Amino acid sequence: MGRDDYEGAVGAGERRGIPLDPTRLSLPEAGVTGRLDLSPFLSPPLRRAYREPSSLMRHPKEELPASFAGKYSPTWGLLLERLDESEILQLAPGPAVPRGPTGEDLRASVFAVRKDDDTDRSILNRQRRNAVEERVDGVTATFPHGSLVGEISLRPDEKLRVSADDLPDYYHT
């Protein structure tokens, strides 16, 4: 599936992914992630959510989407190994993982979409967590609040200069 196919599928509300092959995932090199603090650029409500994600928790208004969190497998083990090599893996015992306001399991599933002929992009399906979070600053049910950290509002007289050096794996930063 090419980029246009994926964007068309997402736009049509389809859930098309490909089998997860950790060896094909495009991931950043170790030491690249976690160095950017975007909080000064965010609105006060979004800044609070960025710094304290638990501040968004609310009782779900509708039934949560189905959970597709899988069990441990060799593929999952290889994915964890690749994420660890990129220094973007954090493990915690099950009881320490945050749950929904009434104990809901909020685990996300992971799937992949083609990035190019040689690599895939990992996608974290966060719909269950989104369903129990308050939506601030225009966040929708299908996108997590984290997707807005790359959106910077400018006044009509302002311009933004961006370095695109890290764009291939920006979504992991």
C-alpha positions in Angstrom: 0.0 0.0 0.0 1.5 3.4 -1.0 1.1 6.6 0.9 -1.9 7.8 -1.3 -3.6 4.4 -0.6 -3.0 4.8 3.1 -4.2 8.4 3.2 -7.3 7.4 1.2 -8.0 4.5 3.5 -7.7 6.7 6.6 -9.8 9.4 5.0 -12.5 6.8 4.3 -12.4 5.6 7.8 -10.9 2.2 6.9 -8.4 0.4 9.0 -5.8 -0.9 6.6 -2.5 -2.0 7.9 0.1 -4.5 6.9 1.6 -7.3 9.0 4.1 -5.9 11.5 7.7 -6.8 10.5 10.0 -5.2 13.0 13.0 -5.6 10.7 11.4 -3.2 8.2 10.4 -0.4 10.7 12.0 3.0 10.2 13.2 3.9 13.6 15.6 6.7 14.8 19.1 6.1 15.9 19.8 5.9 19.6 20.2 9.3 21.3 17.9 11.2 18.9 14.6 11.0 20.8 13.3 12.9 23.8 15.4 16.1 23.5 12.8 18.6 22.4 10.6 20.3 25.0 7.6 21.7 23.1 5.7 22.9 26.1 6.6 26.6 25.6 4.9 26.5 22.2 1.6 25.0 23.4 -1.6 26.6 24.7 -2.0 26.4 28.5 -4.5 23.5 28.4 -2.4 21.5 25.9 0.8 22.3 27.9 -0.8 20.8 31.0 -1.9 17.7 29.1 1.7 17.4 27.6 3.3 17.6 31.1 0.6 15.7 33.0 -1.3 13.3 30.6 -3.4 12.0 33.5 -5.0 15.4 33.7 -7.0 14.4 30.6 -8.8 11.4 32.1 -12.6 11.4 32.2 -15.3 8.8 32.4 -15.9 7.5 28.9 -19.2 8.7 27.3 -19.4 5.7 25.0 -18.3 2.1 24.9 -14.5 1.8 24.3 -13.3 0.4 21.0 -12.3 -3.2 21.0 -8.8 -4.0 22.3 -6.5 -5.8 19.9 -3.5 -5.9 22.2 -1.8 -9.1 21.3 0.1 -11.6 23.4 3.9 -11.9 23.4 5.3 -13.5 20.3 8.7 -13.6 18.5 7.5 -10.6 16.4 6.6 -8.6 19.5 9.9 -9.5 21.1 11.8 -8.3 18.0 9.7 -5.1 18.0 10.6 -4.5 21.7 14.3 -5.1 20.9 14.3 -2.6 18.0 12.5 0.0 20.1 15.0 -0.5 22.9 17.9 -0.1 20.5 16.4 3.3 19.5 16.1 4.2 23.2 12.3 4.7 22.9 11.1 1.8 25.0 9.8 2.0 28.5 8.7 -1.1 30.3 6.6 -1.3 33.4 4.9 -4.0 35.4 1.2 -4.4 34.5 -0.2 -3.0 37.7 1.9 0.2 37.2 0.4 0.9 33.8 -2.3 3.6 34.0 -5.9 2.3 33.5 -9.1 4.2 32.7 -11.1 6.0 35.3 -13.2 2.9 36.1 -10.3 0.4 35.6 -10.6 0.1 31.8 -7.7 -1.6 29.9 -6.3 1.1 27.7 -3.6 -0.9 26.0 -2.9 0.1 22.4 -2.2 -2.2 19.5 0.6 -1.6 17.0 0.4 -2.1 13.3 2.4 -0.9 10.3 1.9 1.0 7.0 4.3 1.2 4.1 6.6 4.2 4.3 8.5 3.4 1.1 9.7 0.3 -0.8 12.2 -0.7 1.9 10.7 0.5 5.2 7.5 0.6 7.1 6.1 3.1 9.6 4.8 1.9 13.0 1.4 3.1 14.0 0.2 3.0 17.6 -3.6 2.6 17.7 -4.5 4.8 20.6 -8.3 4.8 20.2 -9.0 3.2 23.6 -7.0 5.9 25.5 -8.5 8.7 23.4 -12.0 7.5 24.4 -11.3 8.3 28.1 -9.4 11.6 27.6 -10.9 15.0 27.5 -10.2 16.7 24.1 -8.6 20.0 24.3 -7.6 22.5 21.5 -9.4 20.7 18.7 -8.1 17.2 19.3 -10.4 14.6 17.7 -11.4 11.1 18.7 -9.0 9.6 16.2 -5.9 11.6 16.9 -4.0 11.7 20.2 -3.0 14.9 21.9 0.6 14.2 21.0 -0.2 14.7 17.3 -0.6 18.4 18.0 2.9 19.0 19.4 4.0 19.5 15.8 1.3 22.1 15.1 2.5 25.6 15.9 0.0 28.5 15.4 1.5 31.7 14.0 0.2 35.2 13.9 -0.4 36.7 10.5 2.9 38.7 10.7 5.0 35.7 11.9 7.0 33.2 9.8 8.4 29.8 10.9 11.6 28.3 9.7 12.0 24.5 10.0 14.9 22.2 9.6 13.7 19.0 7.8 16.9 17.0 8.7 15.0 14.5 11.0 11.7 14.3 9.1 12.0 10.6 8.1 11.5 9.6 11.8 10.0 12.8 13.3 7.0 10.9 14.7 9.3 9.0 17.1 11.0 12.1 18.5 
